[in-house]
């Protein structure tokens, strides 16, 4: 019984970890996109 509870806890922890990782990656890609757009606008403006 104890092993089952441990397994469930471990799975929940793993899922949470994956979700956090996914959100972090999504956030990073958004930031990179914003930076690219900004640098493009700046280069157009300075050109």
Secondary structure, DSSP 8 states (H G I E B T S, - for coil): -HHHHHHHHHHHHHHHHHHHHHHHHHHHHHHHHHHHHHHHHHHHHH-
